[in-house]
Amino acid sequence: MRYAETMKTVNLGEAKANLSQLVREVRSGEEREIVIALDGAPAVRIVPFGRPTRRALGMDAGLVSLTDDFFESDAEIAELFGERL
C-alpha cells in the first residue's frame, strides 16, 4: 500500500512541531488517519482511539470447498495418530 497516495503523510520533524494540530485533524474527522514518516518511509499512523474496524462477513466465501468424503475416516491418517479404525 502506498500511503502517500491515500492519506496525509508528514515527516517526523513536522509531526513533532504540529502534533496537537495533527491529533485535532484526526479526532475531528478532517483526516481519517495521518501517517508519520521516518527517513521517507511510513513509520506510524495517527488514528482515532477506539475506531471500530470493519469486517466484511463472507468475503472469503467460495474460496474453500470440501469434498463429499472430507469427514469420513481415513485409515492412514488414523494410524498416524495412533488410532485404528
Kinemage of the C-alpha trace (Angstrom):
@kinemage 1
@onewidth
@group {chain A} dominant
@subgroup {mainchain}
@vectorlist {calphas} color= white
{ca met a 1} P 0.000 0.000 0.000
{ca arg a 2} L 1.352 3.414 -0.885
{ca tyr a 3} L 0.322 5.665 1.994
{ca ala a 4} L 1.293 8.949 0.330
{ca glu a 5} L -1.402 8.462 -2.319
{ca thr a 6} L -4.244 7.642 0.048
{ca met a 7} L -3.794 9.794 3.136
{ca lys a 8} L -1.934 12.701 4.645
{ca thr a 9} L 1.732 11.931 5.341
{ca val a 10} L 4.085 14.113 7.377
{ca asn a 11} L 7.734 13.672 8.289
{ca leu a 12} L 8.799 13.191 11.900
{ca gly a 13} L 10.051 16.757 12.328
{ca glu a 14} L 6.766 18.209 11.109
{ca ala a 15} L 4.841 15.815 13.362
{ca lys a 16} L 6.863 16.888 16.406
{ca ala a 17} L 6.225 20.545 15.681
{ca asn a 18} L 2.500 20.126 14.919
{ca leu a 19} L 1.387 17.085 16.908
{ca ser a 20} L -1.542 18.836 18.596
{ca gln a 21} L -2.905 20.050 15.267
{ca leu a 22} L -2.473 16.611 13.655
{ca val a 23} L -4.338 14.956 16.523
{ca arg a 24} L -7.173 17.504 16.210
{ca glu a 25} L -7.444 16.815 12.463
{ca val a 26} L -7.850 13.088 13.048
{ca arg a 27} L -10.121 13.448 16.061
{ca ser a 28} L -12.463 15.837 14.220
{ca gly a 29} L -12.658 13.547 11.210
{ca glu a 30} L -10.970 16.040 8.893
{ca glu a 31} L -8.380 13.308 8.264
{ca arg a 32} L -9.193 9.593 8.580
{ca glu a 33} L -5.619 8.930 9.645
{ca ile a 34} L -2.215 10.559 9.310
{ca val a 35} L 0.993 8.695 8.551
{ca ile a 36} L 4.251 9.828 10.134
{ca ala a 37} L 7.271 9.001 8.000
{ca leu a 38} L 10.811 8.409 9.205
{ca asp a 39} L 13.510 8.900 6.565
{ca gly a 40} L 10.800 9.000 3.902
{ca ala a 41} L 9.251 5.635 4.817
{ca pro a 42} L 5.916 5.216 6.664
{ca ala a 43} L 6.640 4.503 10.334
{ca val a 44} L 3.449 5.048 12.368
{ca arg a 45} L -0.164 6.139 11.981
{ca ile a 46} L -2.263 8.554 13.981
{ca val a 47} L -5.788 7.128 14.105
{ca pro a 48} L -8.821 7.866 16.291
{ca phe a 49} L -8.842 5.890 19.526
{ca gly a 50} L -11.385 3.087 19.623
{ca arg a 51} L -12.382 3.350 15.990
{ca pro a 52} L -14.221 0.122 15.161
{ca thr a 53} L -12.724 -1.998 12.438
{ca arg a 54} L -14.941 -3.139 9.603
{ca arg a 55} L -15.010 -6.781 8.683
{ca ala a 56} L -16.849 -7.948 5.643
{ca leu a 57} L -18.636 -11.155 6.526
{ca gly a 58} L -18.416 -13.788 3.838
{ca met a 59} L -15.601 -12.117 1.927
{ca asp a 60} L -13.856 -15.494 1.555
{ca ala a 61} L -17.000 -17.373 0.555
{ca gly a 62} L -16.373 -19.776 -2.296
{ca leu a 63} L -12.601 -19.825 -1.849
{ca val a 64} L -12.586 -23.115 0.055
{ca ser a 65} L -14.548 -26.221 -0.763
{ca leu a 66} L -14.687 -29.632 0.880
{ca thr a 67} L -15.042 -32.927 -0.903
{ca asp a 68} L -18.022 -35.133 -0.057
{ca asp a 69} L -15.784 -37.561 1.831
{ca phe a 70} L -13.972 -34.894 3.883
{ca phe a 71} L -15.400 -36.013 7.233
{ca glu a 72} L -15.030 -39.744 6.579
{ca ser a 73} L -12.340 -41.651 8.474
{ca asp a 74} L -9.036 -42.299 6.752
{ca ala a 75} L -7.098 -45.353 7.991
{ca glu a 76} L -3.690 -43.885 7.087
{ca ile a 77} L -4.354 -40.659 8.982
{ca ala a 78} L -5.848 -42.514 11.957
{ca glu a 79} L -2.702 -44.660 12.135
{ca leu a 80} L -0.537 -41.522 12.241
{ca phe a 81} L -2.414 -40.543 15.390
{ca gly a 82} L -2.073 -43.978 16.926
{ca glu a 83} L -5.647 -44.988 16.285
{ca arg a 84} L -7.138 -47.946 14.499
{ca leu a 85} L -10.341 -47.901 12.523
